[in-house]
Amino acid sequence: MTKYTEDSSNFGADGPFFHLIREGLKGLADGEDYFDLLADDVVFEYVISVPGYPKRVEGRQNIIDLYSDYDVFMTVPSADNLRVYRDPAASVVVLEYEVHGESVHTGRPYNNRFVSIVTIKNGKVTWWRDYLDPIAVFDAAGWPNSLD
C-alpha cells in the first residue's frame, strides 16, 4: 500500500492514471501515489463537470474522501495521449490526456478527455483546475433522469 491508497486502485502507485499524471508533472512534483502529489491545502476546481459534482474542493483529505469510492463507480485500466505544456516561471503545467475504462454499474465503455491546469509550489500540487467531457460520463454511467 502506498501512502494514501491501495497500489492497484485507480489513483494508486500502480494505476495508469497516476503513471500518466506523474509523467506530466515529472521534475516538478513527486509522490508515492496520486494523493501524495497534493499539498495539504490543495484547491481543486471542477470547471466543466457533471451535475451534482462539487465545483470546488479544498484540502488533500477532502479530495481523498471525494475519490474514495471512485473504484466502485468507474474502472480506469488505461490512460494515454498525454500532452504537456509547461510554464516554469509560473510553476504551471497544462495536461491534456485521455482515460479509458468502463462504468461499474452499466458495464458500458468510458472514454474521456481531460484538460487539467496544475499549479505547483515546493514540489506539491497547490491548485488543480479540471475540464472534462460530461457527455462521456453520461454515455458510460447513464444519463440523469432530468436529462433523458
C-alpha positions in Angstrom: 0.0 0.0 0.0 1.3 3.5 -0.8 0.8 6.5 1.4 -2.9 7.2 0.7 -4.4 4.4 -1.3 -4.0 0.8 -2.5 -1.4 0.4 -5.2 -3.8 -1.1 -7.7 -6.6 1.4 -7.3 -7.4 4.0 -10.0 -5.3 6.5 -8.0 -2.7 4.1 -6.6 1.0 3.8 -7.5 0.4 1.0 -10.0 -2.6 2.8 -11.6 -2.3 4.1 -15.2 -3.9 7.4 -14.2 -1.1 8.0 -11.6 1.6 7.0 -14.1 0.3 9.4 -16.7 0.0 12.3 -14.2 3.4 11.6 -12.7 4.9 11.7 -16.2 3.2 15.1 -16.9 4.5 16.5 -13.6 7.9 14.9 -13.8 10.6 17.1 -12.2 8.1 19.4 -10.6 6.0 17.3 -8.2 6.6 13.8 -6.8 4.9 11.4 -4.6 4.2 7.7 -3.8 0.7 7.9 -5.2 -1.7 10.5 -6.8 -2.8 12.0 -3.5 0.8 12.3 -2.3 1.4 14.8 -5.1 -1.0 17.2 -3.4 -0.3 19.8 -0.9 -2.3 19.6 2.4 -4.2 22.8 1.4 -4.6 22.0 -2.3 -7.6 23.5 -4.1 -9.4 21.6 -6.9 -11.9 23.4 -9.2 -14.1 21.3 -11.5 -14.8 23.9 -14.1 -16.6 21.6 -16.6 -18.0 18.6 -14.9 -21.3 16.8 -14.3 -24.4 18.0 -12.4 -24.2 17.4 -8.7 -20.4 17.2 -8.6 -18.7 19.8 -6.4 -17.4 22.9 -8.2 -14.6 23.4 -5.7 -12.9 21.2 -3.1 -10.3 22.4 -0.6 -7.7 20.2 1.2 -6.0 16.9 0.3 -8.1 14.9 2.8 -11.3 16.2 1.2 -10.0 15.2 -2.3 -9.2 11.7 -0.9 -12.7 11.5 0.5 -14.3 12.6 -2.8 -12.4 9.9 -4.7 -12.6 7.2 -2.1 -15.4 5.3 -3.8 -14.4 6.1 -7.4 -13.3 2.4 -8.0 -16.9 1.3 -7.4 -18.2 3.8 -10.0 -15.6 3.6 -12.8 -12.7 1.4 -13.6 -9.9 3.1 -15.5 -7.4 0.5 -16.7 -5.7 2.8 -19.1 -4.8 6.5 -19.6 -2.9 7.9 -22.6 -2.4 10.6 -25.2 -0.7 12.9 -22.7 0.3 16.3 -23.9 2.2 18.6 -21.5 2.6 22.4 -21.7 4.8 24.0 -19.0 5.3 27.5 -17.8 8.2 27.0 -15.4 8.3 30.7 -14.4 4.7 30.5 -13.2 5.0 26.9 -11.9 2.0 25.9 -14.0 1.6 22.8 -16.1 -1.3 22.1 -18.5 -2.0 18.5 -19.0 -4.2 17.1 -21.8 -4.9 13.4 -21.5 -7.5 10.6 -22.0 -8.7 7.9 -19.7 -10.3 4.6 -20.8 -12.4 2.1 -18.8 -15.9 1.2 -18.0 -18.8 2.0 -15.7 -19.0 -0.5 -12.9 -22.8 -0.1 -12.8 -23.7 -0.3 -16.5 -20.6 -2.1 -18.0 -20.6 0.5 -20.8 -17.2 1.8 -22.0 -15.9 5.0 -20.5 -13.6 7.1 -22.7 -13.0 10.7 -21.6 -10.7 13.6 -22.5 -9.4 16.0 -19.8 -7.6 19.3 -19.6 -6.0 19.9 -16.2 -4.3 23.1 -15.3 -2.0 22.4 -12.4 -0.1 24.9 -10.2 2.9 23.5 -8.2 4.8 25.1 -5.3 7.6 23.4 -3.3 7.2 20.1 -5.1 3.5 19.7 -4.4 0.3 20.5 -6.4 -1.4 23.5 -4.8 -4.2 24.2 -7.4 -5.8 21.9 -9.9 -8.5 23.0 -12.4 -10.2 20.2 -14.3 -12.2 20.3 -17.5 -13.8 17.1 -18.8 -16.4 15.9 -21.2 -19.6 15.3 -19.1 -21.3 13.5 -22.1 -18.6 10.8 -21.9 -19.6 10.2 -18.2 -23.3 10.1 -19.1 -22.7 7.7 -22.0 -20.9 5.3 -19.7 -22.8 5.6 -16.4 -26.3 6.6 -17.7 -28.0 9.9 -18.2 -29.6 11.6 -15.3 -33.4 11.3 -15.3 -33.9 15.0 -15.7 -31.8 14.9 -18.9 -33.4 11.9 -20.6 
